[in-house]
Amino acid sequence: MHHLPPSARVLHGDKGYDTNAIRQQLEATGTLPNIPPKANRIWKRGFSPVLYRARNAIERMFCRLKDFRRVATRYDRLAADYLAAVCRATPSATGYESKP
């Protein structure tokens, strides 16, 4: 957590980051930890599900970037797998474009 930029205000993390040490380190730098509490935590700290939803959009963006990287570098060796990834990445390739 010491690699965060000093301007970071909120850190969205999953339940794996719900430890007292990480929370204290974040709060010492002035960053608000927005981490859902683990099920076994007795005292559940504050958590905003509305702010946490932004994390999902970021994860979807990285997933799409990984898909495009796979297509660009041809990690799929079979032609059928490669064409399936290309068709999924470009809606116009399938012929099913959304009409206004």
N, C-alpha and C positions, 0 to 999 in steps of 0.2 A: 504494500500500500504506500510505500514511500516514493513510488514513481508517479504519483498523481500530480497533475499540474496545480500550482498554488491557487488558481482561480476556480477549481472544482468546488461547487456548492453542495451537490447531492450525489451520492454514490448509490446506484441501483444494483443490488446484488441478490443472488438467490440464497436459499436457506443454508447452503454450504458455507457461507460467509458470516453466519450468525454466531459469532463468538465474542466474548467480552473483550478480548485483546484487540481484535480488529475494530470493534466499535470504539474503544477508547483511543486507539491510534487515529481513527478518522476524526473523532470529536476534538482531539488535541490540535489537529491542523485546521479546524474550522469547517470541516465537511460534514454534512448531515447524512448519516447512514440510513438509507431506506431499504431495509432488508426484512423480509417476512420472518417472523419468529419460528424457530423449530418447534415441533410438537412437544418435545420433552422439556421445554423451557418453562420454569415455574412462573417467573415474572416476565410477562410479554411487554416488550418495549413498543414505543409508538411506530406505526407503519401506515403509509398512505397507499392504498391500492390504486388510487387514481394516478399518482406519480409513477407507480410501478409499471403501469401499462405501457409507458414510453419505452421501457426496456424491451418489450416484445417487438416493437417496431425496429429497434436497433438489431436485435437478433435475427429478424427476418431479412434485414438488409445484408448482414454478413452471410447468411445462408445463400442469398441470391448471388452475391459476389463469388462465393465458392463454386456455385453452379456454373457461372460464366467462366471462371478459371479452368474448370474441368473441361468445358467445351473448347476453350482457346488452346489448351495444352494437350487435348485429346487423351485424357487419362483413360477413357473408355476404349478398349482395344477392338471391340466388335462393332461393326458398322451399324447394326440395328440399335445398339445402346447409344451410339453417338448421335444417330438421327433422331432418336426419341428425345434426347436432351436438347437438341437444336429445336425440334418442334415445340417442346415445352417452353423454351426460352423466348421464342418469337411467336406471338399469336397469329401473325399473318401467314406463317408457314402452314398452319393447319387449315386455313380457309374460314376459320370461325372468328371473324372480327366482330366486335360489338358495334352495332349500328346506332347512330345518335337518334 
